[in-house]
Amino acid sequence: MTQDTNQINSIAINEVQLILAEKRTSLAMMRTGIAVLALPLSITGLLIATSRLYNVFHVLHFLIPLGIFSLALILFGVYLIGHSIIQIRFYERLIHKIKLKHSAIGEFIE
């Protein structure tokens, strides 16, 4: 291998490392979205479990804003998960292009 080939392979490896770092960021965003999505579900479970201790109509002024806030959290969690899935697929395509372009390092990338 010549010096130019080594430098090109080094650049390609650095590109893949950068893309993998971005992919890890997207996975962290997905993990955050799952946690945000789980929060309203756990609050709803707690309210259902303790529902015999209160009358729904007496605390309706608390439940309506809580329901709206829970719906907003659910939508935000779904958005984070969906956006991270789209980004992960994009990064996978970029890695695949680099793998096809640089066959020397393609054998090391799954």
N, C-alpha and C positions, 0 to 999 in steps of 0.2 A: 504494500500500500504506500501511496505517496503521501506527502505532507498535506496536500489539498484534500485527498480522500479522508484522511484522519480528521481534518478540520471540519469537513462537511458532516461526517458521522457524529462528531462531537456537538455540532450545532443541532443536528436532528435529535440527539439524545437530550439536549437541553430543552428543546421544544416540547418533547414528550414529557419531560419532568415538569415543565410549566403547566402543560395541559392537565397532567395528573394532580397538580396542586389545585388547579381550578376545579377539578372534579371532586376533590376532597371538600372544597368549600361548598359545592353544591350538595354533597352528601350531608354536611353539617346543617345546611339550610333545610334539607328534608327532615333531618332529625328534629330541628326546631319546630317545623310545621307539624310533625306528629305529636310533639309535646303540647303545642298550642291547641291542636285538635282534641287531645285527650282531656284537657282542663274542663271544658264545658260538660263533657260526658261524666266526669267524676263529680262535678257539682250537681248535675241532674240526678245522679245516683244517690248522692247524699240527701237531696231534697225528697226524693221518693222514699228513701229509707226512714226519714223522720216525718213523713207526711201525716202520721197519726197524731203527732204532737201539736199540730196547728190546723186551723181552718183556712183553706185556700182563699176564700173570699175575704177574710180579714187581713190577709197579707198580700193581696193582689197588687197593691201599689209597690211592693218590693219585687214581686215575681215578674211583672211586665218588663221593667228595665233590665232585670237579670236575664230574662229571656232574649231581649234585644242584644244585650252585650254578649251572651252566649252564641247567638246567631252570627254576630260579627266575628267572634273568635273562630267559629267553625269555618266561615267563609275565608278568613285570613289564613287559617291552617291549610285549607284545600288549595288556596292560591300558592302558598309556599311550596307545598308538595308538588303540585302540577308544574310550577315554574322550574323547580329543581330537576324534575324528571326530564323536561324539555332540554335543560342545559346539559344534563348528563349524556343524553343521546347525541347532542351536538358535539360534545367533547369526544365521545366515542367515534364519531365520524371523522373528526380531525385526526385522531390517533390512527385510524385506519388509513387515511390518506397518506400520512407520514410513513406508515408501514409499507404501503405500496410504492411510495416514491424512493425510499431508501431500503432496498432489499437486504443490505448487509446487516442492518439492525432489526429487520422485520422478524427474524427468527427468535429474537429475545423478547418480543412484545406479543402478548396473547391477543 
